[in-house]
Every structure is written in structure tokens, then in C-alpha cells.
Amino acid sequence: MFANTFIFRSSESDEEVQSTRFRSKFVRNLPLYQEYCLQDVRENIKRLQKSSLSELIISQCVQGLEPQVEKLSHSQTCSPQSSPSPAPECFTTPPSTKPKLIKVTPSTLWQDLEEVKGSGLLQNLCSKEIRLHETAFELICSEASYLRSLEIAVKYFYGSKALRQTLTQMEHHILFSNIEQVMTTSEKFLTDLELQLGECFLIGSQVGDVVLRHCPAFHRLYVSYVTNMMYQEALIRQLQQQNKDFQSVLSKLERSPVCQRQNLKSFLVLPFQRITRIKLILETIFRLSKAESYSFTNLEKAIQAVHEVVQECDNGVRKMKQIEELICLEMHLDFDKVKSIPLVISGRFLMHQGPVKQLSLENSTHSRMSFTHIYLHLLSDMLIISSKRDERFEVLDHAEFPTRSRCERFNAEALGLPPNSFLLHLSKRKTGPATVLVLVTDTRLAKESWINALSSKE
């Protein structure tokens, strides 16, 4: 079985990992990223109960940090009265040797590393500086944990022949997207972070240099992956409901000890969780760094670059949802009375939709009012007027927006009309000359909502 080729052992001597292109040099026993994040939440709660919110933000949940810092003598704090001997700018390994293997356990702190304790650095660092390096070390540890989870997603789920046989090629691609490339990028990123740690134990804000180098790859891969997640989630729901073979194989895979009680979905959502986490860690490092430090500028650039990746991910998801809305709407529109138009075009999106009543005055002595129920779909460049029948919409008319469509308030009650009335001016429409419609909503809130939407220039 494929599962037997993916084995994790706790001790360094008997650790076995097959079919793996990369294994962390420094971090061997960290939990899966799902569990790592859960532990972080638990530490957040504990710290919130014991300390103020400001302390929580500064420490960024570096496990066991405060008790360790308290052990430092008063002479090691960054106060004007203290004058500790200057810390060496960088503690490096001899140039003739490779960085040594550093044994790390899930609870290991940067200050607990044998190489750090043996260097004498801690005697010359204040508590804030230690927090800085601990937070930078958290970036390394959390990336190693993240990579471990990605390896399971790729080697165990993506690489499963049994699972692949239950899917079409397109379904397999939608389900896993470019997660293999995301894993490769994580490997390279972690390698560079570990090399930085091996060369200089005073990592601090220097991790910004490493992040900045990898941001182009982050942007290229993460935006694509996260944008696809909407289809990924929908496909999983569909397969679980309609594909019994898929459900059977997936359940068997998820029950394996390799997954540690984590399901496929928990692995597939990790990339978006990770890129946002990197941004938070970098922002904490930034708050703890000295503005005059050598790498401060690159740290600022790295934060901005990662922020742009996160923003592009959000924009990508929003655009895909907008396209999905248009596709769904197009499938439910009937153009029997007017010429059909292509609905899904670049840049178009649905702004507002809902039922209203069109008011008409019958030509009689008492000007009797009558109402026709219609449905409006306001797109970014078009207003569609239709009549709803069950779950379908029979298009009655449409006009350009906002150039040919605008709304107007008027004193309806003074004219004896319903208070939630407003005017819709159509200066040019598909089915005839310019006209003015009197529209009525059920509530004042709905009226204001439509007026605001129809007054928008977006």
C-alpha cells in the first residue's frame, strides 16, 4: 500500500521517510500543521487568561517564552541604566564546516538550542531581542510543520492511484490544483530559512530577506491555488454525494495513521492559512525589530509583498465567485421576449438583485392603482428587468447601467402613492423608447438599498 511508503518516526536514528525529495535539516519532530495551529490557539487562550492583550500580541504565542525570559537577570534588560557588553553581530559556524544539525522538538525554543546557549548570546540580549529571535524561529518551525502536512497531501492523497482511478482527469486537477508546486516552494523556502539559521543564529529581522526572495513564487502559486479553492470545495461536496467509489477510497485513506485523524479538506485549506500566517509573523517581527537594523527595510518590503499576495488571493476568490454568480444567473434567464445577450464577460459582476412591484395607474375616474411583480438584476454595466416564474426569470427588458438607467426619489405620499416608492428612469432600453417606472418595495430598507445601488457609479 502507498501508505506504507510514508512513515514518520519520533527518534532521529530510526526516522524513515521514503519518496521525499526534502527533509528538514533542523526540525524533525514537529506535529502536522493542523495540530500546530491548534496548539497555537490553546496557547493564545492561556496567555490571554494570564496577561494583557498587549503582551499577547508582542509574544505571538511563542510557547514557554515568558518563563524563560524571566530567568534573565535585571542586567540583561534593555533599559538606559543597563550597559551590557555588545552582542556579536552574527554568530556563525566556521566557514570550513557545514551548518550542524540542530535537534528540535515541538516545545523547543530558539533560546534552548544548544548552539545558541553555547554561544553566549543570551547573556547580551534583552527580553525584547529574545522575543524577536523566538518569533523568527517560529517562522521556521511553523513552515516545517506546514511542509510536513503538505507532504501528506501530495504523497498520500494526490499520489494515491486508488483515489485517482475514481476521478476524471479534470476532477483530479480541480481537487488538488497546483498543490505539488506549492509543496516544492515550501521546501525551497524552508531550506533557505534553515540555511540562514545555520549560518547566523541571530536570525531576527533577517528572515525578511529570505521571505522577499520567495515572494514571486508565493504570488505565482498561492494566488492560483486559493482562487481555485471555491471549485475545490464544491467538487468535494459533489463527489461525496454522488461518487460512492471516491467516498469509499477517501474514507479509507483518511482512517490511516498517516493522517492523524485529519481529513482531506483540512489538508487542502492549508496554503491559504499559511500565507496569512506568514504575514502575521512578519508583522510581529517588524514590531520587535529596530528601525536602524540592517534588514529592516527588506522586512518592510517582505511584509508588503506578502500582503499583496494575500490581497490577490482575496481578489481572485471574489472574482471567481462573481463569475460563478453570472454563470448561475445566465442558466436561469429566459430571453423569449427580447434578444439574448452574453452575460458572462470580463469585468462584469452582479451588484444587487431582488423583487419589486411596478405600479400602474388605470385610466379611470378614480385612477385605480395596480401592481405587477417584477424582478431586478443590477449588474455592473446593465440592469435586467424580468418576471420570475418558479426558479426561472423571463427577461422583459434590459438597459445599460449607469448611462441609461437612474433612479429618483419623489414625495410619493403627497401623490397618494405607497411611501416606499421611487422612480426608475430608462433613457434607452432594448424593447422601446425612454420610459419612467414607478417601483415599490415592501420595506423602507429595501427601497433605500435599491436607491443606493442604482445611484452607484461603479
Sequence and secondary structure as in RCSB ss.txt:
>XXXX:A:sequence
MFANTFIFRSSESDEEVQSTRFRSKFVRNLPLYQEYCLQDVRENIKRLQKSSLSELIISQCVQGLEPQVEKLSHS
QTCSPQSSPSPAPECFTTPPSTKPKLIKVTPSTLWQDLEEVKGSGLLQNLCSKEIRLHETAFELICSEASYLRSL
EIAVKYFYGSKALRQTLTQMEHHILFSNIEQVMTTSEKFLTDLELQLGECFLIGSQVGDVVLRHCPAFHRLYVSY
VTNMMYQEALIRQLQQQNKDFQSVLSKLERSPVCQRQNLKSFLVLPFQRITRIKLILETIFRLSKAESYSFTNLE
KAIQAVHEVVQECDNGVRKMKQIEELICLEMHLDFDKVKSIPLVISGRFLMHQGPVKQLSLENSTHSRMSFTHIY
LHLLSDMLIISSKRDERFEVLDHAEFPTRSRCERFNAEALGLPPNSFLLHLSKRKTGPATVLVLVTDTRLAKESW
INALSSKE
>XXXX:A:secstr
 GGGG    SSSTT    S S   SS  S   HHHHHHHHHHHHHHHHHHS HHHHHHHTT TTHHHHHHTS GG
GS  TT       S     TTS        TT  GGGSHHHHHHTGGGG  HHHHHHHHHHHHHHHHHHHHHHHH
HIIIIIIIT HHHHTTS HHHHHHHHTTHHHHHHHHHHHHHHHHHHHHH S  GGGHHHHHHHHHHHHHHHHHHH
HHHHHHHHHHHHHHHHH HHHHHHHHHHHTSGGGTT  HHHHHTHHHHHHHHHHHHHHHHHHHS TTSTTHHHHH
HHHHHHHHHHHHHHHHHHHHHHHHHHHHHHHHEE SSS       TT  EEEEEEEEEEEE SSTT  EEEEEEE
EEEESSEEEEEEEETTEEEEEEEEETTTSEEEE   TGGGT  TTEEEEEESS SSSS EEEEEE SSHHHHHHH
HHHHT   
